[in-house]
Amino acid sequence: MLKTLAAKHKSTVAKIAARHKARIETPHGLRTCFEARIQRDGKPDLIARFGGIPLIRKKNAVLHGHVTGPVPYPQKELIHRLLKRRCELCGQPGKVLVHQVRKLASLGEPGPAQPAWAAKMTQMRRKTLTVCRTCHDAIHGHPAHSTA
């Protein structure tokens, strides 16, 4: 703080410290601090203090406040899709698997040549697709055409 003020006022740290040094009365006795005071007409002075507080541990301090419970975090979209237990390609209910691609760009350009599963992922703009075992086997039997 003193270095910042010294640089701002183009002075030295020692001169700024001497100018702002103050002694204040506290419940723990007289303390030294640094103080900036602005006097105002008809109003109390504006005072900014740095220091002047005792750094003593209070062994019998009582903390007031309530203990909050755990914060509920919203579930991710993929978890919602898994909990539906419904294939996103054929709509069949039951056990689902997750098919994932490294990046959407590997699915190729949308068009008639693109498989239905790749078109669905492109349309959803998601790298994952929750599908039934039958659709998952079909996907791996007919992979998307890579543009890389």
LINUR-V969789 format. One line per field, one symbol per residue. ss: DSSP state (H for helix, E for strand, C for the rest). burial: b if it has 16 or more other ideal C-beta (glycine too) atoms within 10 Angstrom, else e. A space follows every 10 residues. Layout:
ss: ???
burial: ???
This chain:
ss: CHHHHHHHCC CCHHHHHHHH EEEEEECCEE EEEEEEEECC CCCCCEEEEE ECCCCCCCCC CCCCCCCCCC CCCCCCHHHH HHHCCECCCC CCECCCEEEE CCCHHHHCCC CCCCCHHHHH HHHHCCCEEE ECHHHHHHHH HCCCCCCC
burial: ebeebbeeee eeeeebeeeb ebeeeeeeee eeebbeeeee eeeeeeeeee ebeeeeeeee eeeeeeeeee eeeeeeeeee bbeeebbbbe eeeeebbebe beeeeebbee eeebbebbbb bbeeebebbb bbeebbebbe eeebeeee
